[in-house]
Amino acid sequence: MLSRTADHLFWMSRYTERAEKTAVGELSIKHSARAQHAWGFLPKEGAC
């Protein structure tokens, strides 16, 4: 039973780490896109 608990804790920590990295990556992409809009490198949203 202890090994099963340890296994569950291991995988829970792996999934948590993966979720954190994904969230940080998405925030980084959004921040980069906003900065490029502000600097004029990308057209404004809806301007096609």
PDBQT receptor file of N, H, CA, C and O in Angstrom, charges set to zero:
ATOM      1  N   MET A   1       0.824  -1.192   0.000  1.00  0.00    +0.000 N 
ATOM      2  CA  MET A   1       0.000   0.000   0.000  1.00  0.00    +0.000 C 
ATOM      3  C   MET A   1       0.865   1.252   0.000  1.00  0.00    +0.000 C 
ATOM      4  O   MET A   1       0.510   2.248  -0.630  1.00  0.00    +0.000 OA
ATOM      5  N   LEU A   2       1.984   1.214   0.691  1.00  0.00    +0.000 N 
ATOM      6  H   LEU A   2       2.273   0.404   1.203  1.00  0.00    +0.000 HD
ATOM      7  CA  LEU A   2       2.865   2.374   0.706  1.00  0.00    +0.000 C 
ATOM      8  C   LEU A   2       3.435   2.660  -0.669  1.00  0.00    +0.000 C 
ATOM      9  O   LEU A   2       3.558   3.820  -1.061  1.00  0.00    +0.000 OA
ATOM     10  N   SER A   3       3.787   1.605  -1.415  1.00  0.00    +0.000 N 
ATOM     11  H   SER A   3       3.687   0.662  -1.097  1.00  0.00    +0.000 HD
ATOM     12  CA  SER A   3       4.351   1.827  -2.743  1.00  0.00    +0.000 C 
ATOM     13  C   SER A   3       3.302   2.436  -3.687  1.00  0.00    +0.000 C 
ATOM     14  O   SER A   3       3.641   3.235  -4.561  1.00  0.00    +0.000 OA
ATOM     15  N   ARG A   4       2.041   2.060  -3.510  1.00  0.00    +0.000 N 
ATOM     16  H   ARG A   4       1.766   1.412  -2.801  1.00  0.00    +0.000 HD
ATOM     17  CA  ARG A   4       0.987   2.637  -4.344  1.00  0.00    +0.000 C 
ATOM     18  C   ARG A   4       0.817   4.116  -4.020  1.00  0.00    +0.000 C 
ATOM     19  O   ARG A   4       0.637   4.929  -4.927  1.00  0.00    +0.000 OA
ATOM     20  N   THR A   5       0.872   4.471  -2.753  1.00  0.00    +0.000 N 
ATOM     21  H   THR A   5       1.018   3.811  -2.017  1.00  0.00    +0.000 HD
ATOM     22  CA  THR A   5       0.765   5.879  -2.347  1.00  0.00    +0.000 C 
ATOM     23  C   THR A   5       1.945   6.674  -2.893  1.00  0.00    +0.000 C 
ATOM     24  O   THR A   5       1.772   7.787  -3.389  1.00  0.00    +0.000 OA
ATOM     25  N   ALA A   6       3.141   6.105  -2.801  1.00  0.00    +0.000 N 
ATOM     26  H   ALA A   6       3.281   5.201  -2.397  1.00  0.00    +0.000 HD
ATOM     27  CA  ALA A   6       4.327   6.775  -3.330  1.00  0.00    +0.000 C 
ATOM     28  C   ALA A   6       4.208   6.962  -4.840  1.00  0.00    +0.000 C 
ATOM     29  O   ALA A   6       4.578   8.010  -5.370  1.00  0.00    +0.000 OA
ATOM     30  N   ASP A   7       3.699   5.959  -5.522  1.00  0.00    +0.000 N 
ATOM     31  H   ASP A   7       3.398   5.108  -5.092  1.00  0.00    +0.000 HD
ATOM     32  CA  ASP A   7       3.516   6.054  -6.972  1.00  0.00    +0.000 C 
ATOM     33  C   ASP A   7       2.522   7.159  -7.322  1.00  0.00    +0.000 C 
ATOM     34  O   ASP A   7       2.760   7.944  -8.239  1.00  0.00    +0.000 OA
ATOM     35  N   HIS A   8       1.417   7.218  -6.597  1.00  0.00    +0.000 N 
ATOM     36  H   HIS A   8       1.224   6.579  -5.852  1.00  0.00    +0.000 HD
ATOM     37  CA  HIS A   8       0.419   8.259  -6.847  1.00  0.00    +0.000 C 
ATOM     38  C   HIS A   8       0.991   9.650  -6.577  1.00  0.00    +0.000 C 
ATOM     39  O   HIS A   8       0.737  10.586  -7.336  1.00  0.00    +0.000 OA
ATOM     40  N   LEU A   9       1.749   9.785  -5.517  1.00  0.00    +0.000 N 
ATOM     41  H   LEU A   9       1.956   9.025  -4.900  1.00  0.00    +0.000 HD
ATOM     42  CA  LEU A   9       2.366  11.080  -5.215  1.00  0.00    +0.000 C 
ATOM     43  C   LEU A   9       3.366  11.480  -6.291  1.00  0.00    +0.000 C 
ATOM     44  O   LEU A   9       3.436  12.647  -6.676  1.00  0.00    +0.000 OA
ATOM     45  N   PHE A  10       4.134  10.521  -6.774  1.00  0.00    +0.000 N 
ATOM     46  H   PHE A  10       4.077   9.572  -6.462  1.00  0.00    +0.000 HD
ATOM     47  CA  PHE A  10       5.096  10.799  -7.831  1.00  0.00    +0.000 C 
ATOM     48  C   PHE A  10       4.389  11.333  -9.071  1.00  0.00    +0.000 C 
ATOM     49  O   PHE A  10       4.768  12.371  -9.613  1.00  0.00    +0.000 OA
ATOM     50  N   TRP A  11       3.352  10.613  -9.519  1.00  0.00    +0.000 N 
ATOM     51  H   TRP A  11       3.044   9.769  -9.079  1.00  0.00    +0.000 HD
ATOM     52  CA  TRP A  11       2.665  11.032 -10.743  1.00  0.00    +0.000 C 
ATOM     53  C   TRP A  11       1.894  12.328 -10.552  1.00  0.00    +0.000 C 
ATOM     54  O   TRP A  11       1.801  13.133 -11.479  1.00  0.00    +0.000 OA
ATOM     55  N   MET A  12       1.339  12.541  -9.364  1.00  0.00    +0.000 N 
ATOM     56  H   MET A  12       1.414  11.887  -8.611  1.00  0.00    +0.000 HD
ATOM     57  CA  MET A  12       0.644  13.794  -9.104  1.00  0.00    +0.000 C 
ATOM     58  C   MET A  12       1.620  14.967  -9.192  1.00  0.00    +0.000 C 
ATOM     59  O   MET A  12       1.279  16.021  -9.729  1.00  0.00    +0.000 OA
ATOM     60  N   SER A  13       2.818  14.788  -8.671  1.00  0.00    +0.000 N 
ATOM     61  H   SER A  13       3.095  13.932  -8.235  1.00  0.00    +0.000 HD
ATOM     62  CA  SER A  13       3.810  15.867  -8.742  1.00  0.00    +0.000 C 
ATOM     63  C   SER A  13       4.270  16.092 -10.181  1.00  0.00    +0.000 C 
ATOM     64  O   SER A  13       4.520  17.230 -10.579  1.00  0.00    +0.000 OA
ATOM     65  N   ARG A  14       4.381  15.022 -10.961  1.00  0.00    +0.000 N 
ATOM     66  H   ARG A  14       4.178  14.098 -10.638  1.00  0.00    +0.000 HD
ATOM     67  CA  ARG A  14       4.761  15.174 -12.377  1.00  0.00    +0.000 C 
ATOM     68  C   ARG A  14       3.699  15.948 -13.150  1.00  0.00    +0.000 C 
ATOM     69  O   ARG A  14       4.019  16.843 -13.932  1.00  0.00    +0.000 OA
ATOM     70  N   TYR A  15       2.428  15.597 -12.924  1.00  0.00    +0.000 N 
ATOM     71  H   TYR A  15       2.168  14.871 -12.289  1.00  0.00    +0.000 HD
ATOM     72  CA  TYR A  15       1.346  16.293 -13.622  1.00  0.00    +0.000 C 
ATOM     73  C   TYR A  15       1.251  17.744 -13.183  1.00  0.00    +0.000 C 
ATOM     74  O   TYR A  15       0.963  18.620 -13.999  1.00  0.00    +0.000 OA
ATOM     75  N   THR A  16       1.491  18.009 -11.903  1.00  0.00    +0.000 N 
ATOM     76  H   THR A  16       1.725  17.298 -11.240  1.00  0.00    +0.000 HD
ATOM     77  CA  THR A  16       1.471  19.383 -11.400  1.00  0.00    +0.000 C 
ATOM     78  C   THR A  16       2.590  20.186 -12.043  1.00  0.00    +0.000 C 
ATOM     79  O   THR A  16       2.376  21.324 -12.461  1.00  0.00    +0.000 OA
ATOM     80  N   GLU A  17       3.770  19.609 -12.125  1.00  0.00    +0.000 N 
ATOM     81  H   GLU A  17       3.943  18.684 -11.786  1.00  0.00    +0.000 HD
ATOM     82  CA  GLU A  17       4.904  20.290 -12.748  1.00  0.00    +0.000 C 
ATOM     83  C   GLU A  17       4.620  20.584 -14.215  1.00  0.00    +0.000 C 
ATOM     84  O   GLU A  17       4.926  21.673 -14.702  1.00  0.00    +0.000 OA
ATOM     85  N   ARG A  18       4.041  19.625 -14.916  1.00  0.00    +0.000 N 
ATOM     86  H   ARG A  18       3.793  18.741 -14.521  1.00  0.00    +0.000 HD
ATOM     87  CA  ARG A  18       3.710  19.816 -16.330  1.00  0.00    +0.000 C 
ATOM     88  C   ARG A  18       2.675  20.934 -16.499  1.00  0.00    +0.000 C 
ATOM     89  O   ARG A  18       2.787  21.748 -17.416  1.00  0.00    +0.000 OA
ATOM     90  N   ALA A  19       1.675  20.974 -15.624  1.00  0.00    +0.000 N 
ATOM     91  H   ALA A  19       1.584  20.312 -14.879  1.00  0.00    +0.000 HD
ATOM     92  CA  ALA A  19       0.646  22.007 -15.690  1.00  0.00    +0.000 C 
ATOM     93  C   ALA A  19       1.244  23.385 -15.425  1.00  0.00    +0.000 C 
ATOM     94  O   ALA A  19       0.875  24.356 -16.085  1.00  0.00    +0.000 OA
ATOM     95  N   GLU A  20       2.163  23.478 -14.466  1.00  0.00    +0.000 N 
ATOM     96  H   GLU A  20       2.463  22.689 -13.929  1.00  0.00    +0.000 HD
ATOM     97  CA  GLU A  20       2.817  24.758 -14.170  1.00  0.00    +0.000 C 
ATOM     98  C   GLU A  20       3.630  25.242 -15.366  1.00  0.00    +0.000 C 
ATOM     99  O   GLU A  20       3.571  26.420 -15.719  1.00  0.00    +0.000 OA
ATOM    100  N   LYS A  21       4.380  24.352 -15.985  1.00  0.00    +0.000 N 
ATOM    101  H   LYS A  21       4.427  23.395 -15.699  1.00  0.00    +0.000 HD
ATOM    102  CA  LYS A  21       5.192  24.746 -17.147  1.00  0.00    +0.000 C 
ATOM    103  C   LYS A  21       4.310  25.177 -18.312  1.00  0.00    +0.000 C 
ATOM    104  O   LYS A  21       4.643  26.121 -19.028  1.00  0.00    +0.000 OA
ATOM    105  N   THR A  22       3.186  24.489 -18.506  1.00  0.00    +0.000 N 
ATOM    106  H   THR A  22       2.915  23.722 -17.924  1.00  0.00    +0.000 HD
ATOM    107  CA  THR A  22       2.268  24.859 -19.574  1.00  0.00    +0.000 C 
ATOM    108  C   THR A  22       1.678  26.238 -19.309  1.00  0.00    +0.000 C 
ATOM    109  O   THR A  22       1.586  27.063 -20.218  1.00  0.00    +0.000 OA
ATOM    110  N   ALA A  23       1.279  26.489 -18.066  1.00  0.00    +0.000 N 
ATOM    111  H   ALA A  23       1.355  25.819 -17.327  1.00  0.00    +0.000 HD
ATOM    112  CA  ALA A  23       0.689  27.782 -17.723  1.00  0.00    +0.000 C 
ATOM    113  C   ALA A  23       1.695  28.909 -17.901  1.00  0.00    +0.000 C 
ATOM    114  O   ALA A  23       1.347  29.968 -18.423  1.00  0.00    +0.000 OA
ATOM    115  N   VAL A  24       2.929  28.700 -17.479  1.00  0.00    +0.000 N 
ATOM    116  H   VAL A  24       3.211  27.839 -17.055  1.00  0.00    +0.000 HD
ATOM    117  CA  VAL A  24       3.956  29.725 -17.628  1.00  0.00    +0.000 C 
ATOM    118  C   VAL A  24       4.242  29.967 -19.108  1.00  0.00    +0.000 C 
ATOM    119  O   VAL A  24       4.429  31.111 -19.523  1.00  0.00    +0.000 OA
ATOM    120  N   GLY A  25       4.277  28.914 -19.897  1.00  0.00    +0.000 N 
ATOM    121  H   GLY A  25       4.125  27.985 -19.560  1.00  0.00    +0.000 HD
ATOM    122  CA  GLY A  25       4.512  29.059 -21.329  1.00  0.00    +0.000 C 
ATOM    123  C   GLY A  25       3.402  29.829 -22.017  1.00  0.00    +0.000 C 
ATOM    124  O   GLY A  25       3.673  30.665 -22.879  1.00  0.00    +0.000 OA
ATOM    125  N   GLU A  26       2.158  29.563 -21.651  1.00  0.00    +0.000 N 
ATOM    126  H   GLU A  26       1.938  28.884 -20.951  1.00  0.00    +0.000 HD
ATOM    127  CA  GLU A  26       1.038  30.282 -22.250  1.00  0.00    +0.000 C 
ATOM    128  C   GLU A  26       1.064  31.754 -21.856  1.00  0.00    +0.000 C 
ATOM    129  O   GLU A  26       0.798  32.624 -22.685  1.00  0.00    +0.000 OA
ATOM    130  N   LEU A  27       1.382  32.034 -20.602  1.00  0.00    +0.000 N 
ATOM    131  H   LEU A  27       1.598  31.327 -19.929  1.00  0.00    +0.000 HD
ATOM    132  CA  LEU A  27       1.470  33.425 -20.178  1.00  0.00    +0.000 C 
ATOM    133  C   LEU A  27       2.591  34.142 -20.913  1.00  0.00    +0.000 C 
ATOM    134  O   LEU A  27       2.453  35.311 -21.271  1.00  0.00    +0.000 OA
ATOM    135  N   SER A  28       3.697  33.450 -21.138  1.00  0.00    +0.000 N 
ATOM    136  H   SER A  28       3.810  32.499 -20.847  1.00  0.00    +0.000 HD
ATOM    137  CA  SER A  28       4.819  34.040 -21.850  1.00  0.00    +0.000 C 
ATOM    138  C   SER A  28       4.433  34.374 -23.287  1.00  0.00    +0.000 C 
ATOM    139  O   SER A  28       4.783  35.439 -23.797  1.00  0.00    +0.000 OA
ATOM    140  N   ILE A  29       3.709  33.462 -23.940  1.00  0.00    +0.000 N 
ATOM    141  H   ILE A  29       3.425  32.597 -23.525  1.00  0.00    +0.000 HD
ATOM    142  CA  ILE A  29       3.284  33.692 -25.321  1.00  0.00    +0.000 C 
ATOM    143  C   ILE A  29       2.325  34.875 -25.387  1.00  0.00    +0.000 C 
ATOM    144  O   ILE A  29       2.446  35.720 -26.274  1.00  0.00    +0.000 OA
ATOM    145  N   LYS A  30       1.369  34.944 -24.453  1.00  0.00    +0.000 N 
ATOM    146  H   LYS A  30       1.271  34.258 -23.732  1.00  0.00    +0.000 HD
ATOM    147  CA  LYS A  30       0.418  36.055 -24.445  1.00  0.00    +0.000 C 
ATOM    148  C   LYS A  30       1.133  37.380 -24.204  1.00  0.00    +0.000 C 
ATOM    149  O   LYS A  30       0.818  38.385 -24.842  1.00  0.00    +0.000 OA
ATOM    150  N   HIS A  31       2.095  37.380 -23.283  1.00  0.00    +0.000 N 
ATOM    151  H   HIS A  31       2.351  36.564 -22.766  1.00  0.00    +0.000 HD
ATOM    152  CA  HIS A  31       2.842  38.604 -22.987  1.00  0.00    +0.000 C 
ATOM    153  C   HIS A  31       3.642  39.039 -24.217  1.00  0.00    +0.000 C 
ATOM    154  O   HIS A  31       3.702  40.227 -24.533  1.00  0.00    +0.000 OA
ATOM    155  N   SER A  32       4.247  38.086 -24.899  1.00  0.00    +0.000 N 
ATOM    156  H   SER A  32       4.199  37.121 -24.641  1.00  0.00    +0.000 HD
ATOM    157  CA  SER A  32       5.035  38.398 -26.090  1.00  0.00    +0.000 C 
ATOM    158  C   SER A  32       4.153  38.983 -27.195  1.00  0.00    +0.000 C 
ATOM    159  O   SER A  32       4.544  39.940 -27.864  1.00  0.00    +0.000 OA
ATOM    160  N   ALA A  33       2.970  38.408 -27.384  1.00  0.00    +0.000 N 
ATOM    161  H   ALA A  33       2.653  37.631 -26.841  1.00  0.00    +0.000 HD
ATOM    162  CA  ALA A  33       2.063  38.919 -28.413  1.00  0.00    +0.000 C 
ATOM    163  C   ALA A  33       1.614  40.333 -28.077  1.00  0.00    +0.000 C 
ATOM    164  O   ALA A  33       1.545  41.186 -28.962  1.00  0.00    +0.000 OA
ATOM    165  N   ARG A  34       1.308  40.593 -26.808  1.00  0.00    +0.000 N 
ATOM    166  H   ARG A  34       1.364  39.900 -26.089  1.00  0.00    +0.000 HD
ATOM    167  CA  ARG A  34       0.907  41.941 -26.409  1.00  0.00    +0.000 C 
ATOM    168  C   ARG A  34       2.034  42.931 -26.629  1.00  0.00    +0.000 C 
ATOM    169  O   ARG A  34       1.798  44.050 -27.085  1.00  0.00    +0.000 OA
ATOM    170  N   ALA A  35       3.245  42.535 -26.314  1.00  0.00    +0.000 N 
ATOM    171  H   ALA A  35       3.437  41.626 -25.944  1.00  0.00    +0.000 HD
ATOM    172  CA  ALA A  35       4.387  43.425 -26.490  1.00  0.00    +0.000 C 
ATOM    173  C   ALA A  35       4.599  43.722 -27.975  1.00  0.00    +0.000 C 
ATOM    174  O   ALA A  35       4.909  44.856 -28.343  1.00  0.00    +0.000 OA
ATOM    175  N   GLN A  36       4.435  42.717 -28.821  1.00  0.00    +0.000 N 
ATOM    176  H   GLN A  36       4.184  41.796 -28.522  1.00  0.00    +0.000 HD
ATOM    177  CA  GLN A  36       4.619  42.939 -30.253  1.00  0.00    +0.000 C 
ATOM    178  C   GLN A  36       3.537  43.857 -30.802  1.00  0.00    +0.000 C 
ATOM    179  O   GLN A  36       3.811  44.670 -31.685  1.00  0.00    +0.000 OA
ATOM    180  N   HIS A  37       2.308  43.742 -30.295  1.00  0.00    +0.000 N 
ATOM    181  H   HIS A  37       2.085  43.081 -29.578  1.00  0.00    +0.000 HD
ATOM    182  CA  HIS A  37       1.240  44.664 -30.700  1.00  0.00    +0.000 C 
ATOM    183  C   HIS A  37       1.606  46.086 -30.273  1.00  0.00    +0.000 C 
ATOM    184  O   HIS A  37       1.446  47.033 -31.043  1.00  0.00    +0.000 OA
ATOM    185  N   ALA A  38       2.092  46.225 -29.057  1.00  0.00    +0.000 N 
ATOM    186  H   ALA A  38       2.222  45.456 -28.431  1.00  0.00    +0.000 HD
ATOM    187  CA  ALA A  38       2.421  47.549 -28.536  1.00  0.00    +0.000 C 
ATOM    188  C   ALA A  38       3.575  48.174 -29.317  1.00  0.00    +0.000 C 
ATOM    189  O   ALA A  38       3.607  49.389 -29.511  1.00  0.00    +0.000 OA
ATOM    190  N   TRP A  39       4.514  47.358 -29.762  1.00  0.00    +0.000 N 
ATOM    191  H   TRP A  39       4.488  46.371 -29.604  1.00  0.00    +0.000 HD
ATOM    192  CA  TRP A  39       5.672  47.882 -30.481  1.00  0.00    +0.000 C 
ATOM    193  C   TRP A  39       5.381  48.075 -31.966  1.00  0.00    +0.000 C 
ATOM    194  O   TRP A  39       6.200  48.632 -32.698  1.00  0.00    +0.000 OA
ATOM    195  N   GLY A  40       4.208  47.612 -32.407  1.00  0.00    +0.000 N 
ATOM    196  H   GLY A  40       3.542  47.160 -31.813  1.00  0.00    +0.000 HD
ATOM    197  CA  GLY A  40       3.834  47.801 -33.815  1.00  0.00    +0.000 C 
ATOM    198  C   GLY A  40       4.328  46.734 -34.745  1.00  0.00    +0.000 C 
ATOM    199  O   GLY A  40       4.284  46.920 -35.961  1.00  0.00    +0.000 OA
ATOM    200  N   PHE A  41       4.803  45.610 -34.223  1.00  0.00    +0.000 N 
ATOM    201  H   PHE A  41       4.839  45.459 -33.235  1.00  0.00    +0.000 HD
ATOM    202  CA  PHE A  41       5.299  44.549 -35.090  1.00  0.00    +0.000 C 
ATOM    203  C   PHE A  41       4.166  43.692 -35.655  1.00  0.00    +0.000 C 
ATOM    204  O   PHE A  41       4.327  43.065 -36.702  1.00  0.00    +0.000 OA
ATOM    205  N   LEU A  42       3.028  43.662 -34.971  1.00  0.00    +0.000 N 
ATOM    206  H   LEU A  42       2.897  44.171 -34.121  1.00  0.00    +0.000 HD
ATOM    207  CA  LEU A  42       1.883  42.882 -35.433  1.00  0.00    +0.000 C 
ATOM    208  C   LEU A  42       0.713  43.824 -35.678  1.00  0.00    +0.000 C 
ATOM    209  O   LEU A  42       0.590  44.840 -34.993  1.00  0.00    +0.000 OA
ATOM    210  N   PRO A  43      -0.148  43.508 -36.639  1.00  0.00    +0.000 N 
ATOM    211  CA  PRO A  43      -1.324  44.359 -36.858  1.00  0.00    +0.000 C 
ATOM    212  C   PRO A  43      -2.281  44.251 -35.674  1.00  0.00    +0.000 C 
ATOM    213  O   PRO A  43      -2.273  43.263 -34.941  1.00  0.00    +0.000 OA
ATOM    214  N   LYS A  44      -3.083  45.253 -35.505  1.00  0.00    +0.000 N 
ATOM    215  H   LYS A  44      -3.090  46.056 -36.101  1.00  0.00    +0.000 HD
ATOM    216  CA  LYS A  44      -4.071  45.238 -34.438  1.00  0.00    +0.000 C 
ATOM    217  C   LYS A  44      -5.057  44.094 -34.669  1.00  0.00    +0.000 C 
ATOM    218  O   LYS A  44      -5.277  43.664 -35.801  1.00  0.00    +0.000 OA
ATOM    219  N   GLU A  45      -5.639  43.616 -33.587  1.00  0.00    +0.000 N 
ATOM    220  H   GLU A  45      -5.460  43.966 -32.667  1.00  0.00    +0.000 HD
ATOM    221  CA  GLU A  45      -6.602  42.520 -33.691  1.00  0.00    +0.000 C 
ATOM    222  C   GLU A  45      -7.804  42.989 -34.513  1.00  0.00    +0.000 C 
ATOM    223  O   GLU A  45      -8.307  44.095 -34.319  1.00  0.00    +0.000 OA
ATOM    224  N   GLY A  46      -8.249  42.148 -35.415  1.00  0.00    +0.000 N 
ATOM    225  H   GLY A  46      -7.840  41.249 -35.573  1.00  0.00    +0.000 HD
ATOM    226  CA  GLY A  46      -9.404  42.456 -36.236  1.00  0.00    +0.000 C 
ATOM    227  C   GLY A  46      -9.083  43.305 -37.457  1.00  0.00    +0.000 C 
ATOM    228  O   GLY A  46      -9.995  43.687 -38.190  1.00  0.00    +0.000 OA
ATOM    229  N   ALA A  47      -7.824  43.606 -37.693  1.00  0.00    +0.000 N 
ATOM    230  H   ALA A  47      -7.083  43.296 -37.097  1.00  0.00    +0.000 HD
ATOM    231  CA  ALA A  47      -7.441  44.435 -38.851  1.00  0.00    +0.000 C 
ATOM    232  C   ALA A  47      -6.925  43.531 -39.967  1.00  0.00    +0.000 C 
ATOM    233  O   ALA A  47      -5.718  43.334 -40.108  1.00  0.00    +0.000 OA
ATOM    234  N   CYS A  48      -7.829  42.992 -40.743  1.00  0.00    +0.000 N 
ATOM    235  H   CYS A  48      -8.809  43.152 -40.629  1.00  0.00    +0.000 HD
ATOM    236  CA  CYS A  48      -7.431  42.124 -41.863  1.00  0.00    +0.000 C 
ATOM    237  C   CYS A  48      -7.792  42.743 -43.180  1.00  0.00    +0.000 C 
ATOM    238  O   CYS A  48      -7.533  42.156 -44.230  1.00  0.00    +0.000 OA
TER     239      CYS A  48
